[in-house]
Amino acid sequence: MSTNASGFIGDIPNHYDKGLGPNIFEDYANYLVEACCNETVLSAIELAAGTGIVSRKLRDSLSNECSLVVTDLNGPMLDVAKAKFGAGESVKFLVANAMDLPVESASFDLVVCQFGVMFFPDKVASFREALRVAKPGGRYVFNVWSPMEENPFSKMANDVAASFFPDDPPGFYTVPFHYGDPKVVLADLANAGWQEVEYETIRLEKLIKDPESFAQALVFGNPLIDEIKERGRVSPEEVAKKMLASIHRSFGATDMKMPLSATTFVCRKHGA
């Protein structure tokens, strides 16, 4: 099972961007960017930026004077992100590990990360690194998924995958939703040295815009596809077909709305 972001390679980024983006990431990206841009920001860095869903919104919302560095552990994810920007836009892309950033200390007014922290093998180390690169008075704004029970699409996807391999169920979907208790996150932030933290859990009723694309992305848009291929005997398309049927069964044939829940954290570095 891939417990970090290193498995998001191959054809995964395009499925992720086109199938998961509109259904589970876009709305939370809007909330995150709003929280980021309610203060003046002159320098920003994004961690685990993926395919640039937040990056594009950040660049559109930040002032032209603000520098933006967009990072991810995987070049293929960043390649999709790069295609969303023109040659003249002020943005720098950098393949980087969020737990060991190749940037100077106290460099950024804003550090931001959407749905990446859950994949970091050492979360306290990642929080400590965010604290290091933030300027005094700077902020770290990030979000995490609430538990699987509050995001039923994830339990549905996990159950569908497990139904094909009952003796060795794929474990990918347990990773993004294992870090949803704010008390656990707050404790890790405190251990890393963050002292001033606010958080808000945001719950949505999200309309599934394209069930077919969503079903494909739930299989092909994350490292689940690699777990299926490793086990063999089952066609990924067969899994996607059952995933689509389960979406219709779980969320209705029409007006397909699903609950989503995630928590946003806003952390401020002392010393402004």
Order of alpha helices (4+ residues) and beta strands (2+ residues): alpha-alpha-beta-alpha-beta-alpha-beta-beta-alpha-beta-alpha-alpha-beta-alpha-alpha-alpha-beta
